[in-house]
């Protein structure tokens, strides 16, 4: 398979082949600084989720800005970041199966700050069997505070599982964790507060209370029981973050550069960016991204290689064949997993290219 030529530092971005994601260096840095300043102002530790970018160099910038460790979703992601020198790693996924447990044990043996989650006795028992001999593994109880995904249902169940972790060979109880639904801070705080009181009554220390989610980013201070917050999308931002009120379009560091390859009719354009570049993840939108240069245009459909654009609402000039346009994606995290590398730019000039090291690591 022939390697595609990579952009080089110093190239104008409009000279680059498309489709191609571009990261604005200045917007990226401003996003990191802005969120870290918010967390610092409210006395919260911040643990960025690396699934948005999957790039060690960006995680390093986040930690240098003040982040306390990072959040990974799978063991293989955590291995990549451990290889890059990161030690305080939280994996927010139930880990089951002998092969995964063997990899997890090897990872725990070589870094000092590994933590995982569990929401069932089945998961706890499996972790205990894998870690009964050797270095103990720190385990947090994942709580369903209303998000309806993983997690124990209710403070009583959280305490019961915490007690199971405390008594399980090879495990250390690390605390509580949740991924809540948006705008549910009072519900999250009530769950955490009740659970912490019950744990204290049983003499069980709870060092970490981890709240999370980009939708809850700037409401983190409304959960006073939390010791840390986790978020990922903020580092690039996207249409969903603008819709949530967390930023403006000017704060979106990722743009997809695409080329108009066909104009079959006056009101239809075809881009070279399809589902392999923009993703089919709508996140509640009716279309597949915002074309910054033509905001009234609507990306109505994606096949693998083609993006279909409705131009009927565009007044004035319309894009021509060969013209390059910039698109803000609905969901940046998925875009990161579609490309082997990410091209960074400042003022329209390429500054660097970084490999997306943790791309495609699904377990």
C-alpha positions in Angstrom: 0.0 0.0 0.0 1.5 3.4 -1.0 2.0 5.9 1.7 0.2 9.2 1.1 2.4 12.4 1.2 2.0 14.2 4.5 1.8 18.0 4.8 5.0 19.7 5.7 5.6 22.6 8.1 5.6 25.9 6.1 3.0 24.8 3.5 -0.1 27.0 3.0 -3.1 25.0 4.0 -4.9 25.8 0.7 -2.2 23.9 -1.1 -2.9 20.7 0.7 -4.8 17.7 -0.7 -8.2 17.1 0.8 -10.2 15.9 2.7 -8.0 16.8 5.7 -8.6 17.8 9.3 -6.8 20.9 10.4 -6.1 22.0 14.0 -5.7 25.7 14.7 -2.7 26.0 17.2 -3.9 29.2 18.8 -7.5 28.1 19.3 -6.2 24.8 20.7 -4.0 26.5 23.2 -6.7 29.0 24.2 -9.2 26.1 24.8 -6.8 24.3 27.1 -6.0 27.4 29.1 -9.6 28.5 29.4 -10.9 25.2 30.8 -7.9 24.7 33.1 -8.4 28.2 34.5 -12.1 27.4 35.2 -11.2 24.2 37.1 -8.4 25.9 39.0 -10.7 28.8 40.0 -13.2 26.3 41.5 -10.5 24.1 43.2 -11.3 21.1 41.0 -8.7 18.7 39.7 -9.1 18.3 36.0 -8.6 15.0 34.2 -8.9 15.5 30.4 -10.3 12.6 28.3 -7.8 11.8 25.5 -10.4 10.1 23.2 -11.0 13.5 21.6 -7.5 13.8 20.2 -5.6 10.5 20.9 -2.3 12.4 20.6 0.3 12.3 23.4 1.7 15.7 22.5 -1.7 17.3 23.2 -2.1 15.4 26.4 1.3 16.7 27.5 0.1 20.3 26.8 -3.0 19.6 28.9 -0.9 18.3 31.8 1.6 21.1 31.5 -1.3 23.6 31.8 -2.3 22.0 35.1 -4.3 18.8 34.4 -4.0 16.1 37.0 -3.7 12.9 35.0 -5.6 11.8 32.0 -8.7 9.7 31.2 -8.6 6.8 28.7 -11.5 4.6 27.6 -9.7 1.3 26.7 -6.6 -0.6 27.8 -4.9 -0.2 24.5 -5.3 3.6 24.6 -3.8 3.6 28.1 -0.9 1.6 26.9 -0.1 4.2 24.2 -0.1 7.0 26.8 1.9 4.9 29.3 4.5 4.4 26.5 4.6 8.2 26.1 5.4 8.7 29.8 2.0 9.3 31.4 1.5 7.6 34.8 -1.8 8.8 36.3 -4.2 7.0 34.0 -7.9 6.4 34.6 -9.7 3.8 32.3 -13.4 4.5 32.5 -14.7 1.1 31.2 -15.7 -2.2 32.7 -12.9 -4.6 31.9 -13.7 -8.2 31.5 -12.0 -11.3 30.0 -8.7 -13.1 30.6 -6.8 -11.5 27.7 -7.7 -8.0 28.7 -6.9 -8.7 32.4 -3.5 -9.9 31.5 -2.8 -6.7 29.5 -4.2 -4.7 32.4 -2.0 -6.4 34.9 1.1 -5.8 32.8 0.1 -2.1 32.5 -0.4 -1.9 36.3 3.0 -3.4 36.9 4.8 -0.6 35.0 3.0 2.6 36.0 2.1 3.7 39.5 -1.2 5.6 39.0 -3.4 3.2 37.1 -7.1 3.2 38.0 -10.2 1.5 36.6 -13.9 1.3 37.2 -16.5 -1.4 38.0 -20.3 -1.4 38.4 -20.9 -5.1 39.2 -19.7 -7.9 41.4 -18.9 -9.8 38.2 -16.4 -7.2 37.1 -15.0 -6.8 40.6 -14.6 -10.6 41.0 -12.8 -10.8 37.6 -10.4 -8.0 38.6 -9.7 -9.6 41.9 -8.9 -12.9 40.3 -6.5 -11.2 37.9 -4.8 -9.1 40.6 -4.9 -11.4 43.7 -1.2 -12.0 43.4 1.1 -9.0 42.7 0.6 -5.3 42.8 -2.9 -4.2 43.8 -5.2 -2.4 41.3 -7.2 0.7 42.3 -10.9 0.4 41.4 -13.6 3.1 41.5 -17.3 2.4 41.7 -19.1 3.7 38.6 -22.4 5.2 39.5 -25.5 5.8 37.4 -26.6 9.3 38.6 -29.2 9.6 35.8 -27.2 9.2 32.6 -28.7 5.8 31.9 -25.5 4.1 30.7 -23.2 2.1 33.0 -23.2 2.4 36.8 -24.8 1.1 39.9 -28.3 2.4 40.6 -28.4 4.3 43.9 -26.1 5.1 46.9 -26.9 1.8 48.6 -25.7 -0.2 45.7 -22.6 2.0 45.4 -21.7 1.4 49.1 -22.3 -2.3 48.7 -19.9 -2.6 45.7 -17.3 -0.4 47.5 -17.4 -2.8 50.4 -16.9 -5.7 47.9 -13.8 -3.9 46.5 -12.4 -3.2 49.9 -12.6 -6.9 50.8 -11.5 -8.3 47.4 -7.9 -9.6 47.3 -5.7 -7.6 45.0 -7.9 -4.6 44.8 -7.9 -1.1 46.4 -11.0 1.0 46.6 -10.3 4.3 44.9 -13.5 6.2 45.0 -16.7 7.0 43.0 -17.2 8.0 39.4 -20.1 9.1 37.2 -20.9 10.2 33.7 -24.2 12.1 34.3 -26.9 13.4 32.0 -26.6 17.1 31.2 -28.0 19.7 33.6 -28.4 17.2 36.5 -25.9 18.7 39.0 -28.3 18.6 41.9 -29.1 14.9 41.2 -25.4 14.1 41.0 -24.6 15.9 44.2 -27.4 14.2 46.1 -26.1 10.8 44.9 -22.5 11.5 45.8 -23.3 13.2 49.2 -25.5 10.3 50.3 -22.9 7.7 49.2 -20.0 9.5 50.9 -22.0 9.8 54.2 -22.7 6.0 54.1 -19.1 5.2 53.3 -17.8 7.4 56.1 -20.2 5.7 58.5 -18.6 2.4 57.6 -15.1 3.8 57.9 -14.3 3.6 54.2 -12.2 6.4 52.8 -13.1 7.7 49.4 -10.1 9.6 48.0 -11.6 10.3 44.5 -15.0 11.5 43.5 -14.9 11.9 39.8 -17.6 13.8 37.8 -17.5 14.0 34.1 -18.7 14.9 30.7 -18.3 17.8 28.2 -22.1 18.6 28.4 -21.5 19.4 32.1 -18.2 21.1 31.6 -18.9 24.6 33.0 -21.3 23.3 35.6 -18.7 21.2 37.4 -18.5 23.6 40.3 -22.2 22.8 41.1 -21.2 19.4 42.4 -19.2 20.3 45.5 -18.6 16.7 46.6 -16.6 16.0 43.4 -12.8 16.2 43.6 -12.2 16.1 39.9 -13.9 16.6 36.5 -13.4 14.8 33.2 -14.0 16.2 29.8 -12.5 15.7 26.3 -14.3 17.6 23.5 -13.4 21.0 24.8 -9.8 20.7 23.5 -11.0 21.0 19.9 -14.7 21.9 20.3 -17.3 21.2 17.7 -20.9 22.0 16.7 -22.3 20.1 19.6 -20.3 22.2 22.1 -21.4 25.4 20.4 -25.0 24.2 20.6 -24.5 23.4 24.3 -23.4 27.0 24.9 -19.8 26.1 25.9 -18.1 28.0 23.1 -18.6 29.9 19.9 -17.7 28.8 16.4 -14.5 30.8 16.7 -13.5 28.4 19.5 -13.6 25.4 17.3 -10.0 24.3 16.7 -10.8 21.5 14.2 -11.9 22.3 10.7 -12.2 19.7 7.9 -10.7 21.1 4.7 -12.7 19.7 1.7 -12.9 20.4 -2.0 -15.9 20.9 -4.2 -15.5 18.2 -6.8 -18.8 18.5 -8.7 -21.7 21.0 -9.2 -24.4 18.8 -10.9 -27.1 21.5 -10.5 -27.3 25.1 -9.5 -28.4 24.1 -6.0 -26.2 21.0 -5.4 -22.5 20.6 -4.7 -20.5 17.5 -4.1 -17.6 17.5 -1.7 -14.7 15.0 -1.5 -15.5 14.6 2.3 -17.9 11.8 3.0 -18.5 9.5 6.0 -14.8 8.5 6.0 -13.9 12.2 6.8 -16.9 13.8 8.5 -18.5 10.7 10.1 -22.2 9.9 10.0 -22.5 10.8 13.7 -25.3 13.4 13.7 -25.4 14.0 17.5 -28.9 15.3 17.2 -28.3 17.5 14.2 -30.2 17.2 10.9 -27.1 17.7 8.8 -23.4 16.6 8.8 -21.4 19.7 9.6 -21.3 23.5 9.2 -19.5 24.9 6.1 -17.9 28.0 7.6 -17.5 29.7 4.2 -21.2 29.1 3.2 -23.1 28.9 6.5 -26.5 28.7 4.7 -25.4 25.6 2.8 -26.6 22.3 4.2 -24.6 19.0 4.1 -27.6 16.8 3.6 -26.0 13.3 3.0 -22.8 11.4 3.1 -21.7 8.3 1.3 -18.2 7.0 1.9 -16.3 9.4 -0.3 -18.9 12.0 -1.2 -20.7 14.8 0.7 -23.9 16.1 -0.8 -24.5 19.8 -0.2 -27.8 21.7 -0.7 -27.1 25.2 -1.8 -30.7 26.4 -2.3 -30.6 28.7 0.7 -27.2 30.3 -0.2 -27.7 33.9 -1.4 -25.1 35.5 -3.6 -22.0 33.6 -4.7 -22.0 29.8 -4.5 -19.0 27.5 -4.4 -17.3 26.5 -7.6 -15.7 23.2 -8.7 -12.2 23.1 -7.3 -12.9 25.5 -4.5 -11.8 24.5 -1.0 -14.1 24.9 2.0 -13.8 24.5 5.8 -16.2 22.4 7.8 -16.8 22.3 11.5 -17.8 18.7 12.3 -20.7 17.7 14.5 -18.4 15.5 16.7 -14.7 16.0 16.7 -13.9 12.8 18.7 -15.1 10.5 15.9 -13.2 12.5 13.3 -9.9 11.9 15.2 -10.4 8.2 14.8 -10.7 8.4 11.0 -7.3 9.8 10.3 -3.7 8.5 10.8 -2.4 12.0 11.5 -3.5 15.5 12.4 -2.3 18.6 10.6 -1.8 21.7 12.8 -1.7 25.2 11.4 -1.4 28.9 12.4 -2.6 31.7 10.2 -3.1 29.4 7.3 0.4 27.9 7.4 1.2 24.3 8.5 3.1 24.2 11.8 3.4 20.4 12.4 1.9 17.0 11.8 1.2 14.6 14.7 0.4 10.9 14.5 -3.0 10.0 16.0 -1.2 7.4 18.2 -4.3 5.8 19.8 -6.4 5.6 16.6 -8.6 2.5 16.2 -7.8 1.0 19.6 -11.1 -0.5 20.5 -10.2 -2.7 23.5 
